[in-house]
Amino acid sequence: MTKASEMVDLYIAAEIAVLKGQSFTINNRQLTRADLSEIQGGRREWENKKNQELAAASGGSSRYGLADFTQ
């Protein structure tokens, strides 16, 4: 499992925990429901890195990008 895959899994676990009304800790940083948008942004960032790794491993490059217009 790559670092990007591991981080995506951590962010998904954090997102689920926060959505259930709990808090979650990543790298000694406690995240709560108020941080849900930050968690989702982090997940998207790591998903992009994971997709880039997968594209590079398959000998190609990602033909698609992700635009974030939320801010």
Secondary structure, DSSP 8 states (H G I E B T S, - for coil): --HHHHHHHHHHHHHHHHHTT--EEETTEEE-GGGHHHHHHHHHHHHHHHHHHHHHHTTS--S--------
